[in-house]
Amino acid sequence: MTFFVIFTLPKPIVMKTKILTVALFAIVLYSCGGSKSVPPPPPSPQPPPTVEAKQVDSASYLAEGKSLYENNCAKCHSLYNPKDFSKESWKPILLDMQKKAEISDGQREKIYSYLTAN
């Protein structure tokens, strides 16, 4: 019945109805869409830099490494001369001793820097 009524109305009323319907539909679509701001992705986690990457040459950093070496390693055995082993030889030694001395990765890196500084 409504189909018949729309087409029997005068042409200006039919056009106004169609325009209003399309306008209402456009308003509803626009309001539902909305602009959603997407937050930026979180920064990707970076692995901690190694001592070699830091290019550590600060005297205070090396002094802290020396202090850690003397205070932690001398508890269980006599201290080795840093020149007794090469840079590559110190790595597995420190990894093994880190567990026994219960020191952090950062402390191990400082000790490594001290032992391989010269």
Secondary structure, 3 states (H helix, E strand, C coil): CHHHHHHHCCHHHHHHHHHHHHHHHHHHHHHHHCCCCCCCCCCCCCCCCCHHHHCCCCHHHHHHHHHHHHHHHCCCCCCCCHHHCCHHHHHHHHHHHHHHHCCCHHHHHHHHHHHCCC
